[in-house]
Amino acid sequence: MTDQGVLFQWTIYEDPSDFPGKWVVRRFSIRRGSAEADPEPMVVTDSLEAARNVIPKGAYCLGRHPEDDPAIYEVWT
């Protein structure tokens, strides 16, 4: 999804070091090859379902890349 030349991606983390035992969604703004995370997570929750519920309708799940940080569960765009 884009907004004035910005591609947005949402990353779902499972058990990240800053929120142990939780699921966290962070939105990234991507401009010309540079990615910047929003200052605060979109959600910190106890379930994958609740995390997925904040991903905008129409977003597409890219899964995860084998070289991603182990806490990354999946990425949406």
C-alpha positions in Angstrom: 0.0 0.0 0.0 1.3 3.4 -0.9 0.7 7.0 0.1 2.4 9.7 -1.9 5.5 7.6 -2.9 5.7 5.8 0.4 5.3 2.0 0.6 4.1 0.8 4.0 5.0 -2.6 5.4 3.8 -4.1 8.7 6.0 -6.6 10.5 4.7 -9.0 13.0 7.2 -10.1 15.7 6.9 -13.1 18.0 8.6 -12.7 21.4 10.8 -9.8 20.5 13.4 -8.8 23.1 11.7 -5.5 24.0 8.3 -7.3 24.6 9.1 -10.8 25.8 6.3 -13.3 25.4 4.2 -10.9 23.2 3.2 -10.4 19.6 4.1 -7.0 18.3 3.2 -5.2 15.1 5.4 -2.4 13.8 4.7 -0.3 10.7 7.5 0.7 8.4 7.5 3.6 5.9 9.8 2.8 2.9 11.0 5.6 0.7 13.6 5.2 -2.0 15.2 2.1 -0.5 15.2 3.4 3.1 12.9 1.9 5.8 11.9 3.8 8.9 9.8 2.3 11.7 7.1 4.3 13.4 8.3 5.4 16.9 5.8 3.1 18.7 4.4 -0.3 17.9 0.9 -0.4 16.4 -0.1 -3.1 18.9 1.4 -5.3 21.6 -0.8 -8.3 22.2 -0.9 -11.9 23.5 -2.1 -13.5 20.2 -1.2 -13.8 16.6 -4.8 -13.3 15.6 -5.0 -10.0 17.5 -1.8 -8.9 15.8 -3.1 -9.7 12.4 -6.3 -7.8 13.1 -4.5 -4.5 13.0 -3.0 -5.2 9.5 -5.0 -3.1 7.0 -7.5 -5.0 4.8 -6.1 -5.7 1.3 -2.5 -6.0 2.6 -0.6 -9.0 1.3 1.5 -11.4 3.4 5.1 -11.8 2.2 5.9 -14.3 4.9 9.5 -14.0 6.1 12.9 -14.2 4.6 15.3 -16.8 5.9 17.8 -14.1 6.8 15.3 -12.1 8.9 15.7 -11.6 12.6 14.4 -14.7 14.3 11.7 -12.7 16.1 10.1 -11.7 12.7 7.1 -13.9 12.2 5.8 -12.4 8.9 5.8 -9.2 6.9 2.8 -7.6 5.1 2.7 -5.0 2.4 
